[in-house]
Amino acid sequence: MAKKLNWNQINKKLPIDRSLKPDRKKLFRSFDPNGNGILSLAEVEKGIRDVLRIDEIFDAKPAIIRAFQIAKSITKSKRPDDIGDDYIEFREFRFFLIALRQYFEYFQAFERTDASGDRRINLQEFVDAKPKIEKWVGKIPDMEAEFMMIDKNGGGVILFDEFCEWAIKKRLDLEDDNDNTGASKKDW
């Protein structure tokens, strides 16, 4: 059984609300130990572990990687050194935090479905999780057909990336999380 998460505590540590820009600036500086104004994936991971101290998110590496990849790509860097597009700049940091929170929610749903804990969901695990999954996304009349649709590469298992694409389309929402993060639908 997955550990019960304190979503309120997690949301409180992620200054997503637009009014919390000064807090985000401070957090960004804490994540950027060399002060170069950009964050690498390693700096982000270290910041999650050492600054935010949210072990549950730190242990959700696939969620961190997806949030990092999407955030660093939302704007074209204005840095003269041409390396900014491979990193997160401050103007992308709020979006990173929003994406991190959302992909962490998807990761929790993924883990709750992956009964074997091998970071892959097979057809039996997916079918067995039908009651949970339908709480998150609504009715699914044919679980096998849904599984085949999600398993885009035909590998016989659902990987986290495939699960995320499906979760976004289905607007997956865990029943036990607190969605009051300060982010609006237009932020996504």
Accessible surface in RSA format (square Angstrom, percent):
REM  Atomic radii and reference values for relative SASA: ProtOr
REM  Chains: A
REM  Algorithm: Lee & Richards
REM  Probe-radius: 1.40
REM  Slices: 20
REM RES _ NUM      All-atoms   Total-Side   Main-Chain    Non-polar    All polar
REM                ABS   REL    ABS   REL    ABS   REL    ABS   REL    ABS   REL
RES MET A   1   239.50 124.0 152.55 101.0  86.95 207.0 132.78 112.9 106.72 141.4
RES ALA A   2    46.56  42.8  20.26  31.3  26.30  59.8  31.34  44.1  15.22  40.3
RES LYS A   3   144.12  70.3 124.08  76.1  20.04  47.7  97.15  87.4  46.97  50.0
RES LYS A   4   156.64  76.4 134.15  82.3  22.49  53.5 113.17 101.9  43.47  46.3
RES LEU A   5    13.92   7.8   3.91   2.8  10.02  25.2   6.02   4.2   7.91  21.3
RES ASN A   6    90.90  62.7  77.58  75.0  13.32  32.1  33.84  81.4  57.06  55.2
RES TRP A   7     8.62   3.5   5.55   2.7   3.07   7.2   5.30   2.8   3.32   5.4
RES ASN A   8    92.10  63.5  84.88  82.0   7.23  17.4  27.21  65.5  64.89  62.7
RES GLN A   9    83.37  46.6  82.70  60.4   0.67   1.6  27.16  57.8  56.21  42.6
RES ILE A  10     8.55   4.9   8.25   6.1   0.30   0.7   8.55   6.2   0.00   0.0
RES ASN A  11    15.61  10.8   7.83   7.6   7.78  18.7   8.03  19.3   7.58   7.3
RES LYS A  12   165.51  80.7 133.07  81.7  32.44  77.2  90.14  81.1  75.37  80.3
RES LYS A  13    68.33  33.3  57.19  35.1  11.15  26.5  39.80  35.8  28.53  30.4
RES LEU A  14     2.65   1.5   0.05   0.0   2.60   6.5   0.05   0.0   2.60   7.0
RES PRO A  15    11.97   8.7  11.38  10.4   0.59   2.1  11.97   9.9   0.00   0.0
RES ILE A  16     1.82   1.0   1.49   1.1   0.33   0.8   1.49   1.1   0.33   0.9
RES ASP A  17    50.41  35.3  50.19  50.0   0.22   0.5  11.89  28.0  38.52  38.4
RES ARG A  18   136.94  57.5 125.43  63.9  11.51  27.4  63.59  86.9  73.35  44.5
RES SER A  19    88.19  74.5  56.53  75.4  31.66  72.9  55.55 118.3  32.64  45.7
RES LEU A  20    65.62  36.5  64.91  46.4   0.70   1.8  65.62  46.1   0.00   0.0
RES LYS A  21   102.37  49.9 102.37  62.8   0.00   0.0  46.05  41.4  56.32  60.0
RES PRO A  22    94.71  69.0  85.37  77.8   9.34  34.0  89.68  74.0   5.03  31.3
RES ASP A  23    72.04  50.5  67.88  67.6   4.15   9.8  15.54  36.6  56.50  56.3
RES ARG A  24    11.81   5.0  11.81   6.0   0.00   0.0   0.13   0.2  11.69   7.1
RES LYS A  25    88.78  43.3  87.78  53.9   1.01   2.4  36.11  32.5  52.67  56.1
RES LYS A  26   140.73  68.7 140.20  86.0   0.53   1.3  83.07  74.8  57.66  61.4
RES LEU A  27    16.80   9.4  14.91  10.7   1.89   4.7  16.50  11.6   0.29   0.8
RES PHE A  28    11.69   5.8  11.69   7.2   0.00   0.0  11.69   7.1   0.00   0.0
RES ARG A  29   154.12  64.7 142.65  72.7  11.47  27.3  70.96  97.0  83.17  50.4
RES SER A  30    55.12  46.6  29.33  39.1  25.79  59.4  16.80  35.8  38.32  53.7
RES PHE A  31     2.35   1.2   0.03   0.0   2.33   6.1   1.20   0.7   1.15   3.3
RES ASP A  32    10.66   7.5   5.60   5.6   5.06  12.0   0.45   1.1  10.21  10.2
RES PRO A  33    99.65  72.6  58.02  52.9  41.64 151.4  68.61  56.6  31.05 192.9
RES ASN A  34    99.64  68.7  64.31  62.1  35.33  85.1  42.29 101.8  57.35  55.4
RES GLY A  35    61.07  75.3   0.00   N/A  61.07  75.3  28.88  79.2  32.20  72.1
RES ASN A  36    62.85  43.3  45.27  43.8  17.57  42.3  33.92  81.6  28.93  28.0
RES GLY A  37    32.01  39.5   0.00   N/A  32.01  39.5  25.31  69.4   6.70  15.0
RES ILE A  38     2.68   1.5   2.59   1.9   0.09   0.2   2.59   1.9   0.09   0.2
RES LEU A  39     0.00   0.0   0.00   0.0   0.00   0.0   0.00   0.0   0.00   0.0
RES SER A  40    27.74  23.4  27.14  36.2   0.61   1.4  22.99  49.0   4.75   6.7
RES LEU A  41    51.52  28.7  48.33  34.6   3.19   8.0  48.33  33.9   3.19   8.6
RES ALA A  42    70.79  65.1  61.34  94.7   9.45  21.5  64.19  90.4   6.60  17.5
RES GLU A  43    27.24  15.6  24.94  18.9   2.30   5.5  17.03  32.9  10.21   8.3
RES VAL A  44     0.00   0.0   0.00   0.0   0.00   0.0   0.00   0.0   0.00   0.0
RES GLU A  45    36.86  21.2  36.86  27.9   0.00   0.0   4.48   8.7  32.38  26.4
RES LYS A  46   104.57  51.0 102.58  62.9   1.99   4.7  70.90  63.8  33.67  35.9
RES GLY A  47     2.67   3.3   0.00   N/A   2.67   3.3   2.31   6.3   0.36   0.8
RES ILE A  48     0.07   0.0   0.07   0.0   0.00   0.0   0.07   0.0   0.00   0.0
RES ARG A  49   104.38  43.8  98.98  50.5   5.39  12.8  32.95  45.0  71.43  43.3
RES ASP A  50    55.74  39.0  39.58  39.4  16.16  38.2  25.56  60.2  30.17  30.1
RES VAL A  51    60.83  40.0  37.53  34.0  23.29  56.1  41.65  36.2  19.18  52.0
RES LEU A  52    10.76   6.0   6.68   4.8   4.08  10.2   8.64   6.1   2.11   5.7
RES ARG A  53   172.64  72.5 158.81  81.0  13.82  32.9  42.60  58.2 130.04  78.8
RES ILE A  54     6.48   3.7   4.24   3.2   2.25   5.4   6.48   4.7   0.00   0.0
RES ASP A  55    90.56  63.4  88.82  88.4   1.75   4.1  24.66  58.0  65.90  65.7
RES GLU A  56    47.89  27.5  39.29  29.7   8.60  20.5  19.50  37.7  28.38  23.2
RES ILE A  57     0.00   0.0   0.00   0.0   0.00   0.0   0.00   0.0   0.00   0.0
RES PHE A  58    41.23  20.6  41.23  25.5   0.00   0.0  41.23  25.0   0.00   0.0
RES ASP A  59    88.49  62.0  79.83  79.5   8.66  20.5  30.80  72.5  57.68  57.5
RES ALA A  60     0.11   0.1   0.06   0.1   0.05   0.1   0.06   0.1   0.05   0.1
RES LYS A  61    65.62  32.0  65.62  40.3   0.00   0.0  62.29  56.1   3.33   3.5
RES PRO A  62    27.61  20.1  24.04  21.9   3.57  13.0  27.60  22.8   0.01   0.1
RES ALA A  63     0.00   0.0   0.00   0.0   0.00   0.0   0.00   0.0   0.00   0.0
RES ILE A  64     0.00   0.0   0.00   0.0   0.00   0.0   0.00   0.0   0.00   0.0
RES ILE A  65    73.07  41.6  73.07  54.4   0.00   0.0  73.07  52.6   0.00   0.0
RES ARG A  66    52.41  22.0  48.68  24.8   3.73   8.9  14.22  19.4  38.19  23.1
RES ALA A  67     0.00   0.0   0.00   0.0   0.00   0.0   0.00   0.0   0.00   0.0
RES PHE A  68     7.73   3.9   7.73   4.8   0.00   0.0   7.73   4.7   0.00   0.0
RES GLN A  69    81.93  45.8  78.75  57.6   3.17   7.6  35.46  75.5  46.47  35.2
RES ILE A  70    60.99  34.7  55.49  41.3   5.50  13.3  60.64  43.7   0.35   1.0
RES ALA A  71     0.00   0.0   0.00   0.0   0.00   0.0   0.00   0.0   0.00   0.0
RES LYS A  72    34.74  16.9  33.02  20.3   1.72   4.1   6.96   6.3  27.78  29.6
RES SER A  73    80.56  68.1  47.76  63.7  32.80  75.6  37.94  80.8  42.63  59.7
RES ILE A  74    71.92  40.9  38.65  28.8  33.26  80.2  44.80  32.3  27.12  73.6
RES THR A  75    47.96  34.1  36.32  36.8  11.64  27.7  44.70  60.0   3.26   4.9
RES LYS A  76   158.39  77.3 144.08  88.4  14.31  34.1 110.12  99.1  48.27  51.4
RES SER A  77    18.69  15.8   4.03   5.4  14.66  33.8   4.09   8.7  14.60  20.5
RES LYS A  78   173.04  84.4 142.42  87.4  30.62  72.9  97.06  87.4  75.98  80.9
RES ARG A  79    61.71  25.9  51.23  26.1  10.48  24.9  17.33  23.7  44.38  26.9
RES PRO A  80   135.40  98.7 100.82  91.9  34.59 125.7 112.73  93.1  22.67 140.9
RES ASP A  81    66.46  46.6  42.59  42.4  23.87  56.4  41.56  97.8  24.90  24.8
RES ASP A  82   129.81  90.9 101.52 101.0  28.29  66.9  33.40  78.6  96.41  96.1
RES ILE A  83    73.75  42.0  73.30  54.6   0.44   1.1  73.75  53.1   0.00   0.0
RES GLY A  84     0.31   0.4   0.00   N/A   0.31   0.4   0.00   0.0   0.31   0.7
RES ASP A  85    47.20  33.1  42.18  42.0   5.02  11.9  28.20  66.4  18.99  18.9
RES ASP A  86    89.03  62.4  81.87  81.5   7.16  16.9  17.44  41.1  71.59  71.4
RES TYR A  87    64.96  30.3  64.96  37.0   0.00   0.0  18.61  14.0  46.35  57.1
RES ILE A  88     0.00   0.0   0.00   0.0   0.00   0.0   0.00   0.0   0.00   0.0
RES GLU A  89    18.40  10.6  18.40  13.9   0.00   0.0   5.09   9.8  13.31  10.9
RES PHE A  90    53.02  26.5  48.10  29.8   4.92  12.8  48.10  29.2   4.92  14.1
RES ARG A  91   103.08  43.3  72.84  37.1  30.25  72.0  61.64  84.2  41.45  25.1
RES GLU A  92     1.36   0.8   1.36   1.0   0.00   0.0   0.11   0.2   1.25   1.0
RES PHE A  93     0.04   0.0   0.04   0.0   0.00   0.0   0.04   0.0   0.00   0.0
RES ARG A  94    30.91  13.0  30.45  15.5   0.46   1.1  20.48  28.0  10.42   6.3
RES PHE A  95    33.78  16.9  31.48  19.5   2.29   6.0  32.11  19.5   1.67   4.8
RES PHE A  96     0.00   0.0   0.00   0.0   0.00   0.0   0.00   0.0   0.00   0.0
RES LEU A  97     0.00   0.0   0.00   0.0   0.00   0.0   0.00   0.0   0.00   0.0
RES ILE A  98     6.38   3.6   5.07   3.8   1.31   3.2   5.33   3.8   1.05   2.9
RES ALA A  99     0.00   0.0   0.00   0.0   0.00   0.0   0.00   0.0   0.00   0.0
RES LEU A 100     0.00   0.0   0.00   0.0   0.00   0.0   0.00   0.0   0.00   0.0
RES ARG A 101     8.65   3.6   8.65   4.4   0.00   0.0   6.12   8.4   2.53   1.5
RES GLN A 102    32.59  18.2  32.51  23.8   0.08   0.2   2.55   5.4  30.05  22.8
RES TYR A 103     3.61   1.7   3.61   2.1   0.00   0.0   0.00   0.0   3.61   4.5
RES PHE A 104     0.00   0.0   0.00   0.0   0.00   0.0   0.00   0.0   0.00   0.0
RES GLU A 105     2.70   1.6   2.70   2.0   0.00   0.0   0.00   0.0   2.70   2.2
RES TYR A 106    11.17   5.2  11.17   6.4   0.00   0.0   0.00   0.0  11.17  13.8
RES PHE A 107     5.04   2.5   5.04   3.1   0.00   0.0   5.04   3.1   0.00   0.0
RES GLN A 108    10.89   6.1  10.82   7.9   0.07   0.2   0.00   0.0  10.89   8.3
RES ALA A 109     0.00   0.0   0.00   0.0   0.00   0.0   0.00   0.0   0.00   0.0
RES PHE A 110     1.61   0.8   1.61   1.0   0.00   0.0   1.61   1.0   0.00   0.0
RES GLU A 111    75.88  43.6  63.07  47.7  12.82  30.5  18.20  35.2  57.69  47.1
RES ARG A 112    41.10  17.3  27.70  14.1  13.40  31.9  23.22  31.7  17.89  10.8
RES THR A 113     2.28   1.6   0.00   0.0   2.28   5.4   0.14   0.2   2.14   3.2
RES ASP A 114     8.31   5.8   3.37   3.4   4.94  11.7   0.28   0.7   8.03   8.0
RES ALA A 115    91.05  83.7  50.43  77.8  40.62  92.4  60.66  85.4  30.39  80.5
RES SER A 116    76.64  64.8  36.52  48.7  40.11  92.4  47.22 100.6  29.41  41.2
RES GLY A 117    57.74  71.2   0.00   N/A  57.74  71.2  30.24  83.0  27.50  61.6
RES ASP A 118    68.66  48.1  45.29  45.1  23.37  55.3  37.02  87.1  31.64  31.6
RES ARG A 119   106.42  44.7  99.94  50.9   6.48  15.4  47.98  65.6  58.43  35.4
RES ARG A 120   112.55  47.3 111.83  57.0   0.72   1.7  21.45  29.3  91.10  55.2
RES ILE A 121     0.00   0.0   0.00   0.0   0.00   0.0   0.00   0.0   0.00   0.0
RES ASN A 122    60.20  41.5  59.94  57.9   0.26   0.6  19.22  46.3  40.98  39.6
RES LEU A 123    54.17  30.2  52.80  37.8   1.37   3.4  52.80  37.1   1.37   3.7
RES GLN A 124   112.44  62.9 108.98  79.6   3.45   8.2  50.03 106.5  62.41  47.3
RES GLU A 125    15.00   8.6  11.90   9.0   3.10   7.4  11.94  23.1   3.05   2.5
RES PHE A 126     0.00   0.0   0.00   0.0   0.00   0.0   0.00   0.0   0.00   0.0
RES VAL A 127    60.02  39.5  55.13  49.9   4.89  11.8  55.13  47.9   4.89  13.3
RES ASP A 128    96.84  67.8  69.23  68.9  27.61  65.3  33.13  78.0  63.70  63.5
RES ALA A 129     4.65   4.3   2.80   4.3   1.86   4.2   4.64   6.5   0.01   0.0
RES LYS A 130    65.71  32.1  65.71  40.3   0.00   0.0  33.56  30.2  32.15  34.2
RES PRO A 131    92.86  67.7  82.93  75.6   9.94  36.1  89.92  74.2   2.95  18.3
RES LYS A 132    82.21  40.1  81.77  50.2   0.43   1.0  52.38  47.1  29.83  31.8
RES ILE A 133     0.02   0.0   0.02   0.0   0.00   0.0   0.02   0.0   0.00   0.0
RES GLU A 134    29.98  17.2  20.54  15.5   9.44  22.5  10.22  19.8  19.76  16.1
RES LYS A 135   142.35  69.4 109.31  67.1  33.03  78.6  67.57  60.8  74.77  79.6
RES TRP A 136     9.15   3.7   1.28   0.6   7.87  18.5   1.46   0.8   7.70  12.5
RES VAL A 137    25.15  16.5   0.10   0.1  25.05  60.4   5.46   4.7  19.69  53.4
RES GLY A 138    33.62  41.5   0.00   N/A  33.62  41.5  30.48  83.7   3.14   7.0
RES LYS A 139   172.60  84.2 150.37  92.3  22.24  52.9 106.01  95.4  66.59  70.9
RES ILE A 140     2.04   1.2   1.10   0.8   0.95   2.3   1.56   1.1   0.48   1.3
RES PRO A 141   130.45  95.1  94.68  86.3  35.77 130.0 105.52  87.1  24.93 154.9
RES ASP A 142    78.53  55.0  72.30  72.0   6.23  14.7  29.63  69.7  48.90  48.8
RES MET A 143    12.49   6.5   8.26   5.5   4.23  10.1   8.26   7.0   4.23   5.6
RES GLU A 144    92.52  53.1  90.74  68.6   1.79   4.3  19.88  38.5  72.65  59.3
RES ALA A 145    54.22  49.8  42.01  64.8  12.20  27.8  48.95  68.9   5.27  13.9
RES GLU A 146    22.44  12.9  20.44  15.5   2.00   4.8   1.47   2.9  20.96  17.1
RES PHE A 147     2.64   1.3   2.64   1.6   0.00   0.0   2.64   1.6   0.00   0.0
RES MET A 148   107.07  55.4  94.03  62.2  13.04  31.0  77.32  65.7  29.75  39.4
RES MET A 149   105.18  54.5  89.18  59.0  16.00  38.1  60.07  51.1  45.11  59.8
RES ILE A 150     3.96   2.3   0.03   0.0   3.94   9.5   3.57   2.6   0.39   1.1
RES ASP A 151     8.45   5.9   3.26   3.2   5.20  12.3   0.22   0.5   8.23   8.2
RES LYS A 152   123.74  60.4  87.15  53.5  36.60  87.1  61.80  55.6  61.94  66.0
RES ASN A 153   101.17  69.8  64.53  62.4  36.64  88.2  43.44 104.5  57.73  55.8
RES GLY A 154    62.55  77.1   0.00   N/A  62.55  77.1  30.93  84.9  31.61  70.8
RES GLY A 155    53.53  66.0   0.00   N/A  53.53  66.0  27.57  75.7  25.96  58.1
RES GLY A 156    41.13  50.7   0.00   N/A  41.13  50.7  31.02  85.1  10.10  22.6
RES VAL A 157    30.62  20.1  30.44  27.6   0.18   0.4  30.44  26.4   0.18   0.5
RES ILE A 158     0.00   0.0   0.00   0.0   0.00   0.0   0.00   0.0   0.00   0.0
RES LEU A 159    68.96  38.4  68.96  49.3   0.00   0.0  68.96  48.4   0.00   0.0
RES PHE A 160    15.92   8.0  13.16   8.2   2.76   7.2  13.16   8.0   2.76   7.9
RES ASP A 161    75.51  52.9  74.14  73.8   1.38   3.3  19.01  44.7  56.51  56.4
RES GLU A 162    16.64   9.6  14.98  11.3   1.66   4.0  13.39  25.9   3.25   2.7
RES PHE A 163     0.00   0.0   0.00   0.0   0.00   0.0   0.00   0.0   0.00   0.0
RES CYS A 164     0.00   0.0   0.00   0.0   0.00   0.0   0.00   0.0   0.00   0.0
RES GLU A 165    69.85  40.1  66.65  50.4   3.19   7.6  23.30  45.1  46.55  38.0
RES TRP A 166     7.89   3.2   4.71   2.3   3.18   7.5   7.33   3.9   0.56   0.9
RES ALA A 167     0.00   0.0   0.00   0.0   0.00   0.0   0.00   0.0   0.00   0.0
RES ILE A 168    78.65  44.8  70.30  52.4   8.35  20.1  71.08  51.2   7.58  20.6
RES LYS A 169   146.21  71.3 113.68  69.8  32.53  77.4  92.61  83.4  53.60  57.1
RES LYS A 170    67.44  32.9  53.47  32.8  13.98  33.3  24.01  21.6  43.43  46.3
RES ARG A 171   161.56  67.8 144.03  73.4  17.53  41.7  67.33  92.0  94.23  57.1
RES LEU A 172     5.87   3.3   0.00   0.0   5.87  14.7   0.00   0.0   5.87  15.8
RES ASP A 173    60.74  42.5  57.16  56.9   3.59   8.5  23.41  55.1  37.33  37.2
RES LEU A 174     3.29   1.8   0.00   0.0   3.29   8.3   0.00   0.0   3.29   8.8
RES GLU A 175    99.94  57.4  61.59  46.6  38.35  91.3  47.24  91.4  52.70  43.0
RES ASP A 176    48.97  34.3  25.58  25.5  23.39  55.3  23.53  55.4  25.44  25.4
RES ASP A 177    19.73  13.8   0.57   0.6  19.16  45.3   0.58   1.4  19.15  19.1
RES ASN A 178    50.97  35.1  45.72  44.2   5.24  12.6  18.64  44.9  32.33  31.2
RES ASP A 179    79.73  55.8  58.79  58.5  20.94  49.5  36.59  86.1  43.14  43.0
RES ASN A 180   122.04  84.2 102.05  98.6  19.99  48.1  24.79  59.7  97.25  94.0
RES THR A 181    23.71  16.9  12.07  12.2  11.64  27.7   9.54  12.8  14.16  21.4
RES GLY A 182    32.33  39.9   0.00   N/A  32.33  39.9  17.91  49.2  14.42  32.3
RES ALA A 183    35.32  32.5   9.83  15.2  25.49  58.0  10.29  14.5  25.03  66.3
RES SER A 184    53.21  45.0  42.27  56.4  10.95  25.2  50.00 106.5   3.21   4.5
RES LYS A 185   163.03  79.5 144.07  88.4  18.97  45.2 113.05 101.8  49.99  53.2
RES LYS A 186   167.89  81.9 128.53  78.9  39.35  93.7  86.99  78.3  80.90  86.2
RES ASP A 187    16.19  11.3   4.80   4.8  11.39  26.9   6.61  15.6   9.58   9.6
RES TRP A 188   115.10  46.2  64.73  31.3  50.37 118.3  70.90  37.8  44.19  71.7
END  Absolute sums over single chains surface
CHAIN  1 A    10094.5       8003.6       2090.9       5517.7       4576.8
END  Absolute sums over all chains
TOTAL         10094.5       8003.6       2090.9       5517.7       4576.8
